[in-house]
Amino acid sequence: MEFILIIKAVAIGIVEGITEFLPVSSTGHMIIVGNFINFTAPTYPKAYIDMFEVVIQLGAILAIVVLYWDKIFTSLKNLAPGKWGL
């Protein structure tokens, strides 16, 4: 694997990680940085770029779910069907 490709992946991962918690578009920033560092087609296959973006965003979402698991679980538990007379 190319060393420069690993550097590009790390750069995009850092941008995704930082912007995930800010009130800005993390996807938009990933696209801007990807274009800036030439992580685009035809340099790399379009399918590879799309898959990478989906996987890196899935990782960020899973990290948030793990971080807030107690709050999510408590909220779901409080949605019990009998609570509102349903």
N, C-alpha and C positions, 0 to 999 in steps of 0.2 A: 504494500500500500504506500502511496506517495506521502511523504512527510508533510508536504504543503497542504494536502487534503486534510490531514489530521489537524493542522493549525487552523484551517478554515472552519472545520467542524467545532473546534473549541471556541473560536471567536463567535460563531453563531449561537452556540450553547450558552455562552456568557450573556449575550444580548437577550436571549430568550429568558434566562433565569432572572436577570435584572428587571426586564420589562413586564414579566408576569405579575409582579406585585405592584406595579405602578398603574395609574389610570390612563394608560396609553395602549395602543394596539401592539401587542407583542408580535403578532403575525406580520404586521406592516413593517415593523423595525427589522424583523428577520429578513424580509424581502429586500429592504433597502441595504442592509449590511451585505446580504448575499450578492446583490448587484455590484456593490462597491468593491468587494474582494474577488469578484469574478467567479462566484459559485453559481453559475447559470448554464443553461444550455446554449450553445452546443459544446461548451467546454466539458461538461459532464452530462450524462444521459438525463433527459427530463424526468423519466420514471424514478431514477435514483434521487434526484433533487426533491421530488414530491414525497417520496417515501421517507426521506430524511426529515423533512419538515413535519410530517405527520408524527413520526416516532419521537422527535424531540419535544413536540407540543404535548404528546401523550405523557412523556416523562414528567413534564412540568405540572400537568394536571394531576397525575398520580402523587407527586410530591405534596401538592396542596391538600389532596384528600387525606394523605397520611398525617399531615400537620394538623388538620382540623377534624380528624376522625371522631373524637369525642363529641364535638359540637354537632357534627352531621348525624351521628348515631342517636344522640339525645333528641334532636329534632325529628328524626324519623320515628323514634319510639313514641314521641308525643302525638304523632299523627294516627294513633290507634282509632279504628273505625267507630267504636262505641263512645268516644270522647264527646262528639258533637251530636249524638243521637242519630247517627247514620245507620 
